[in-house]
Amino acid sequence: MPKETFFKIAEDKRERLLHEAACLFAERGYNQADVAQLASRAGVAKGSIYNYFESKEDLYLYVCRDGMQRSREAIYGDMDPEWDIYRQIEQIFRQGARFIQSHPEYLILYANISSAGMKRFSEQMSLEVEKYTADHLKHLIRRDMQRGLVRNDVDVNFAAFMVNSLYIIFITSLVSSHFKIRLQEYLEIDGDFTDEALESMIQGTTDMINNLLKPV
């Protein structure tokens, strides 16, 4: 957590510092990100960073958690918990795509946790990041299986894993050049992702998930 002093500064200053920190960590990685450069980009003195955070590591972890919370609010904030699993999955894909297109830095931070040399961060962050979504999807599958909306022969854990894996691959394809080219090749998409193409991809992916889960 930040020091108490961080929460005493003006909100716009806090937001600017968090935004610049997320972008810098995404651009350069944790090891190459320089606190002095961050201070310059955020328009604060270098010493101020350490007035707000004990270390660069504390700042990095807080920025990752802040991005995780912003993502969850964007995806789940307007979601009615009574919606069936199919409507909720569509919301997750659609709102997740919108959020990542506006804030690609947070997806890059998420992906970087799995890279070499980041084990100490993954040990602190990975379960915290994944458990929420895993529990949510498993709950939806079990609930709607009881409602007769999901096949009763579905392996709940594996189905939840596959749905989330498709989501991660999908949104990563909106940010990563490699995964974008990969998606374009498989789906035979020419040029950039227009709103129409994006909608078609979301619909196609969620339709496939629906067909796998719905009773015959």
C-alpha positions in Angstrom: 0.0 0.0 0.0 1.1 3.6 -0.5 2.1 5.8 2.4 -0.7 7.9 3.9 0.8 11.0 2.3 -0.2 9.6 -1.2 -3.8 9.9 -0.3 -3.4 13.5 0.9 -2.3 14.9 -2.5 -4.8 16.2 -5.0 -6.8 13.6 -6.9 -5.6 14.8 -10.3 -2.0 14.5 -9.2 -2.6 11.0 -7.9 -4.2 10.0 -11.2 -1.4 11.5 -13.2 1.2 9.7 -11.2 -0.6 6.3 -11.4 -1.2 6.7 -15.2 2.4 7.7 -15.9 3.7 4.8 -13.7 1.5 2.3 -15.5 2.6 3.5 -18.9 6.3 3.6 -17.9 6.2 0.1 -16.4 4.4 -1.2 -19.5 6.8 0.4 -21.9 10.1 -0.4 -20.2 9.3 -3.3 -17.8 9.9 -3.2 -14.1 13.7 -3.5 -14.1 14.3 -0.8 -16.7 11.7 1.7 -15.4 13.5 4.6 -13.8 11.9 6.5 -10.9 13.6 9.7 -11.9 12.0 9.4 -15.4 8.6 8.7 -13.8 8.9 11.8 -11.6 9.7 13.9 -14.7 6.8 12.5 -16.7 4.4 12.9 -13.8 5.6 16.4 -13.0 6.7 15.7 -9.5 10.1 15.7 -7.7 11.9 12.4 -7.6 11.9 12.5 -3.8 8.2 12.8 -3.8 7.8 9.3 -5.2 9.5 8.0 -2.1 7.3 10.2 0.1 4.3 8.3 -1.4 5.8 4.8 -1.7 8.5 2.9 0.3 10.1 1.6 -2.9 9.8 1.1 -6.6 8.5 -2.4 -5.9 5.7 -1.1 -3.7 4.8 1.4 -6.4 4.8 -1.3 -9.1 2.6 -3.7 -7.0 0.1 -0.9 -6.3 -0.1 0.2 -9.9 -0.8 -3.5 -10.9 -3.5 -3.8 -8.3 -5.0 -0.4 -9.3 -5.1 -1.5 -12.9 -6.8 -4.8 -11.8 -9.4 -2.9 -9.9 -10.1 -0.5 -12.7 -10.5 -3.4 -15.1 -13.0 -5.2 -12.8 -15.0 -2.0 -12.3 -15.2 -1.5 -16.1 -16.3 -5.1 -16.7 -18.5 -5.9 -13.7 -19.6 -2.5 -12.6 -22.8 -2.4 -14.6 -23.4 -6.1 -14.6 -26.6 -7.5 -13.1 -25.7 -10.6 -11.1 -29.0 -12.2 -12.2 -28.1 -12.1 -15.9 -27.6 -15.6 -17.2 -24.1 -16.8 -17.9 -24.3 -16.1 -21.7 -25.2 -12.4 -21.2 -22.5 -12.1 -18.5 -19.8 -13.6 -20.8 -20.8 -11.2 -23.6 -20.5 -8.3 -21.1 -17.1 -9.5 -20.0 -15.8 -9.7 -23.6 -17.4 -6.4 -24.8 -16.5 -4.3 -21.8 -13.1 -5.9 -21.4 -12.3 -5.1 -25.1 -13.4 -1.4 -24.6 -11.3 -1.1 -21.4 -8.2 -2.6 -23.0 -8.4 -0.5 -26.1 -8.5 2.6 -23.9 -5.9 1.4 -21.4 -3.5 -1.2 -23.1 -0.9 -0.5 -20.5 -2.8 -2.6 -17.9 -2.9 -5.7 -20.1 0.8 -5.3 -20.7 1.4 -5.2 -17.0 -0.7 -8.3 -16.6 1.3 -10.2 -19.3 4.6 -9.0 -17.9 3.9 -10.8 -14.6 4.5 -14.1 -16.4 7.8 -13.2 -17.9 11.3 -14.3 -16.8 12.6 -12.6 -13.7 9.1 -11.7 -12.4 8.5 -14.7 -10.1 8.5 -12.7 -6.9 5.7 -10.5 -8.3 3.7 -13.4 -9.7 3.9 -15.1 -6.3 2.3 -11.9 -4.8 -0.1 -11.0 -7.6 -1.2 -14.0 -9.7 -3.6 -15.7 -7.3 -5.1 -12.3 -6.4 -5.7 -11.5 -10.1 -7.0 -14.9 -11.2 -9.1 -16.1 -8.2 -11.8 -13.5 -8.6 -12.6 -14.4 -12.2 -12.2 -18.1 -11.7 -14.6 -18.1 -8.8 -17.1 -15.9 -10.7 -17.2 -18.1 -13.8 -17.4 -21.3 -11.7 -20.3 -19.9 -9.8 -22.1 -18.9 -13.0 -21.6 -22.3 -14.5 -22.9 -24.2 -11.4 -25.8 -21.8 -10.9 -27.0 -22.0 -14.5 -26.4 -25.7 -14.7 -29.0 -26.0 -11.8 -31.3 -23.7 -13.8 -31.1 -26.0 -16.8 -29.2 -23.3 -18.9 -25.9 -25.2 -19.0 -25.3 -28.8 -20.0 -25.1 -31.0 -16.9 -22.1 -33.0 -18.2 -19.8 -29.9 -18.4 -16.7 -30.0 -16.3 -17.1 -26.8 -14.3 -13.5 -26.1 -13.6 -12.2 -26.8 -17.1 -15.1 -24.9 -18.7 -14.3 -21.8 -16.6 -10.6 -22.1 -17.5 -11.4 -22.3 -21.2 -13.8 -19.4 -21.2 -11.2 -17.2 -19.4 -8.4 -18.4 -21.6 -10.3 -17.4 -24.7 -10.9 -14.0 -23.2 -7.2 -13.5 -22.4 -6.2 -14.5 -25.9 -8.9 -12.3 -27.4 -8.0 -9.1 -25.6 -4.3 -9.7 -25.9 -4.9 -9.8 -29.7 -6.1 -6.2 -29.4 -2.8 -5.0 -28.0 0.0 -7.3 -29.0 1.2 -7.1 -32.6 2.1 -10.8 -32.7 -1.3 -11.9 -31.4 -3.1 -9.4 -33.7 -1.4 -10.9 -36.7 -2.2 -14.4 -35.4 -5.9 -13.5 -35.0 -6.0 -11.9 -38.4 -4.6 -14.9 -40.0 -6.9 -17.4 -38.4 -10.1 -15.3 -38.9 -9.0 -14.0 -42.3 -9.3 -10.3 -41.3 -7.6 -7.7 -43.6 -6.4 -4.4 -42.1 -7.1 -2.9 -38.7 -9.8 -4.0 -36.4 -12.8 -1.7 -37.2 -15.7 -1.5 -34.8 -17.6 -3.8 -37.1 -14.8 -6.3 -37.2 -14.5 -6.2 -33.4 -18.2 -6.7 -32.9 -18.1 -9.7 -35.3 -15.2 -11.2 -33.4 -16.9 -10.8 -30.0 -20.1 -12.3 -31.4 -18.4 -15.2 -33.0 -16.4 -16.0 -29.9 -19.3 -15.8 -27.5 -21.5 -17.8 -29.9 -19.0 -20.6 -29.9 -18.8 -20.5 -26.1 -22.6 -20.6 -25.9 -22.9 -23.6 -28.3 -20.4 -25.5 -26.1 -22.3 -24.8 -22.9 -25.9 -24.9 -23.9 -27.9 -28.1 -23.5 -28.6 -29.9 -26.7 
